[in-house]
Amino acid sequence: MSSALDRLKNLTAQISSYELERKDNLKRLEVLHISLGINSKVASFLDLFEYKAINLSGISLSDENLGMIKEGKYAQIIGILYDGTAKVKNKNISLAYYGRAEKISEELKKDIIAFVLGWRFEKSFRTLEHYHNLLAQLPKLPREGAC
């Protein structure tokens, strides 16, 4: 029984730490939204989460090469919107452009990476909540043949 209780305590601590990190992350994102100039394209901070994805060009986000500059490329934060009614379903929108990747400062590079990763972190929570809510609706769905 002690083993089950220990697992429960560990799980509770982990969930609690994620929620604390999520709150801190949102605060950082709001500051970066303004300091990186993204607010000039997306005025409302909460509207950022309407994007299907946010990508980065010119700087690597891969585990092996995190922060590595891609020579000759331009550093740019790109938002991807989905429009199911359009002929081309995904639309890429430049949210912020910073010029040649090799010419940006280390501080700016870190802030850009922190923004994109932080946005993805928060978006994953919102996606999780969305599917949790959908699953909660399953028992309420009408059965086949029921009137």
N, C-alpha and C positions, 0 to 999 in steps of 0.2 A: 504494500500500500504506500509505503514511503516513496518508492520509486515513481509511482503515478503522481503523487503530490509534488515531488521534485520537478517532474516534467511540466506540470501545470504551472508551478512557480516560474520556471525558466521561460515558458511560453508567454506568460503574463508580463514578465519583465521585458521580453523582446518586443511584444506588441506596444507596450508603454514607451519604449525607447524609439520605436518607429514613429509614433504619434508626436513625441517631442521633437524629433528630427524633422518631421513634416512641417510643424509649426515654424521652426527656425528657418527651414528651407523657403517657405512662403514669404517670410519677412525679407530674406536675402534676394529672392526673385523680384519682389516689388522694388527694391532699391536698384537692382541691376536693370530692370525694365526702363527706368529713367536714366541712369548713368550711362547705359549703352546706347541710348537714343532710340530705343525700340518704341517708346511712347509716341514718337512722331508718326509712326505708321499704325500703331495699335494704341489708341489713347487710353482705353480702359484696360487695366491690368487683367481683370477677369475674362475679358474677351480673348486673351491669349490662349485660353483653354478650349476655344472653339476650333482651333487648328487640329487637324488629324495628326500631324507630326511637325516637329521642328528639327531641321537639319543644319549642318554646318559645313561650309566649303572652305578649303584652304588650310584647315587644321584637323589633324586626325583625332578621332574619338575612340579608336580601337584600344583594347586592353594593352596590347603589345607596344603601341606607339602613341599613347595618350599625349596630346599636346605637340606632337611632331608637326612641323611646318611642311606643307606640300609646296616645294619650290615652283615658282612661276604661277601659282594660283592666287586667287583673291579671297580674302577672309570675308565671309558673308554669312549672316544668319538667315535661313530660308524657312518660311512657314508654308505648310501644305494644307490647303483647304480641299474638301471633298464636296462636289456638287453632283448629286445623282441625276439631275435633270439635264446637265450639260453634255455636249458631245464628247468633250475631253473631261473625264470625271475629276481628275486631280489637277489643281492649279497651284503652281509654285509662286510664292510672293516673297520678294526680298524685304525682310523686316529691318535689316541693318547691314550696311556695307562699310568696310574698313580699309579697303585698298589692298595692295600686295601683302600677302600673308607674311613674307619674310621681313617686312618693314614695320610691323606693329610691335609695340612694346610687350615685354613679358607680363606686365601687370594687366594690360588690356587683353592679352591672350588668355590669361587665367580667368578673368572676369567673363569673357565670352564662353569659355568652356564651362564655367560654373553655371552660367545662365542656361545653356542648352541641357546639360546634365540635370540641373535642378528642375527645369521644366519637365523633362522626361520622368523624373522621380515623382513629381506631383501628378502628372498625367496618368502614370501607372496606378496611383491610388484612386483617381477619379474613374478610371476604367474598371478597376476592381469593384468599386462601389456600384457602378452601373450594372455589372453582371450579377452582383449580389442581390440588387433590387429586382432584377429580372427573374432570378431563381426564386425569390420570395413570392413572386406572382404565380408560379406554377400551380400550387394547390388551388388557386382561385379560378384557373381556366376551366371553361365548360367542357364536359366530356362529350365525345362523339355520340351522336344519337340522342343526347339529353335535350329536352324541350324546355 
